[in-house]
């Protein structure tokens, strides 16, 4: 193995052919139980509108990729994020080759995290979070099965902030129960309609979502316009006013969400019908394993037929001292 080399410029290592495949192999070795595909990698990492050249770091030895990190500040898109996001630097994704000898593994690991901390202070930000980056995210945090990674981070001063789970649904075993069909019939009798959104309606729906649930969700729903087929389901009353929505296959084909019902229309079963209608649509579009990511609403999803696996993630944070 030759002399290790840090590469800070995005353009430098994008030109290393075939860089994406090398990065994908590294990420899937590091996160061995939570696979990443090429389409998610490209869309969530390299096409993130908040990306900047110095927000990437890669560690090479000769032509081998030993480590990688991607950090993000939500400063560009959406243009009006919540204050807590504007004042936070996110380590969206990082990875170190797990086959490296122990001391070298730790050295690369610490240098990647240290680089993020230096950039945070340089940008005037003192709060760092690992995972949990809205819209263009890979994981909501660090999965608890990677306890050795968490242990290293805790030794570097990172602490648990929140916990989330990802549900994985095998849609081959998914069906819509009769009780959900009965709820939909009852809603219909109350002049509440559940339907797919047309392409020309996406802006209207995303604006409504942004107004009711915040700019981040509104921007996420707007991603539907980039899909061949719109992937939004809405509930509306007899006047055509939106009461709730669910979205799916926005950042990648197999992901469900977000979903929400306005406060005055809750407890009518609208959310459950939106959920099942969306998962059924994913199934008939050919998705085999659906992922419901980044949620702490455990009971809302626990009854879905076909639940295959639940992944438990920890969102870690650190407050820096200048």
Buried (B, 14 or more C-beta within 10 A) or exposed (E): EEEBEEBEEBEBBBEBEEBBEBBBEBBBEBBEEBEBEEEBBEBBBBEBEBBBEEBBBBBBBEEBBBBBBBBBBBEEEBEEBBEEBEBBBBBBBBBBBBEBEEEBBBBBBBBBBEBBBEBBBEBEBBBBBBBBBBBBBBBBBBBEBBEEBBEBBEEBBBEBBBEBBBBBBBBEEBBBEEEBEEBBEEBEEEEBBBEBBEEEBBEEBBBBBBEBBBBBBBBBBBBBEEBEEBBBBBBBBEEEEBBBBBBBBBBBBBBBBBBBBBEEBEEBBBBBBBBBBBBBBBBEEEBEBBBBBBBEEEEBBEEBBBBEEEBEBBBBBBEBEE
